[in-house]
Amino acid sequence: MAAIKILGTNIKKQTGFTAMNRLQKKTIAARTLGCKVNAYDTEATLSMFAAAGYTIVDFERGADVYIVNTCTVTAVSDRKSRQAIRRTARTANASNSIVVVMGCYSKNNADEVRDIEGVNIVIGMDERDKIVELVENYAGNTDTLAYISKDGRFLSQLISFSGTRASIKVQDGCDNYCAYCIIPHVRGCSTSRSPIEIVKEVQNLADHGCKEIVLTGISLDSYRFDDTVLSDIIRKVTVIDGVRRIRISSINPNGVTPALLAAFKDVPKLCPHVHLSLQSGCDKTLRAMNRHYTTEEYRRAVTSLRTVHPDMAVTTDIIVGFPGETDIDFEESLAFAKSIGFAAIHTFPFSPRKGTAAAEMPGKVKDSLKTKRVQEMLTLAERLKIDFINLNIGKTFPVLYEKQLKTGNYVGYTPNYLEVYLESDINLQYQILDTRIIGYSHASPPCKGIICQSNDIEKK
């Protein structure tokens, strides 16, 4: 298959094809792998196509253009990205559709993606503003275009919206360079979005019925635009009419500043839920990872959060099997996680990323041992999850109900991000109701989970 590879150049001068066969049927579908930032990037991309006259359709329905937004945070992410690309290419081939691959995996592995049969256009993250032009100029071409720029920049685009909750990307990139992480190499240095643009987008979402805003970024606590920091953005967003809730996505322990703690105390709309990245509960491993805190500093951050809000849910990520991690190191990490009492733990085995410091470190841990340690951490995570639920049984929370299940139950979330189920003959979608948590069921869905009751239903 012939290929054209263009790296960070002007597409109008380099594409080598014309727009003679522009698409007549304009339908587009997208699939996203990875984090909330990726999900936002997909929504922003689809909004651009919608503005250009395209109809957004379900992936399974079939489309004229398919987008796969990829992830490269682990080897498993790479594999899932490749699988998704190949499945999409096979589907698209049957209908002569265009396949666009974007995101972190495509930027880090542009040549690999370009060589997958059926892929038409390959871009990174920073080229999203050119994607509609690339697609429309590409129609009828037989080559694969790779357009990957080297310089990171923040793209601001208003997203379309349908639902109760929307993630807003306010920051991108990272300056931390943790030993295991490829993301700074892919997304570049930390960049932050203008407060004016953030407020404009949130206002637009609120005007269209969005009740909950999630502020997200690759290194969210690194947000800084002139003298404006994350806590300032929270306070700017909270005054917007229609916004009922604000959440923040993952932050680092040193992001728990006095200003952020004050926001949790003073801003009623700010939900008491923080995903506080840990990665290891062993100080030796943290140093090897180039994490910029100790377990004691992490504990102080958690204590501060729970002091300002007693219902605070703290969730985290933990890597097991990092190079040099001994049985004693792992047991230390396990014990620390238990002592913190997380509401949820996302755990995964260390995965070497080419180009990172950890990829060259000695002391590789056997895959079988990593698998064993993951299972031990997952077992602890499940126990801690139940403990946290039990702490909340009997309490009443304002629950935002997002959708109705096929069984008739409605599913919603408390401010501290407990997913709850409530039976009702009345339509509860998009409503916030005071709801009392009465128990937890281990049965199969739809009954598995937190069961509630609400006297507010009777008032309607």
Secondary structure, DSSP 4 states (H G I P E B T S, - for coil): --EEEE-SS-HHHH-----TT--SS-EEEEEE-S-HHHHHHHHHHHHHHHHTTPEE--GGG--SEEEEEE--SSHHHHHHHHHHHHHHHHHHHHHT-EEEEEEHHHHHTHHHHHTSTT--EEE-STTGGGHHHHHHHHTT--SEEEE--SS------PPP--SSEEEEEEEE--S---TT--HHHHH-S-EE--HHHHHHHHHHHHHTT--EEEEEETTGGG-EETTEEHHHHHHHHHTSTT--EEEE--B-GGG--HHHHHHHHH-TTB-SEEEB--B-S-HHHHHHHT-S--HHHHHHHHHHHHHH-TT-EEEEEEEES-TT--HHHHHHHHHHHHHHT-SEEEEEE----TTSGGGG-S-PPPHHHHHHHHHHHHHHHHHHHHHHHHHHTT-EEEEEEEEE-TTS-EEEE-TT--EEEE--SS--TT-EEEEEEEEEE-SSTTS-EEEEE-THHHH-
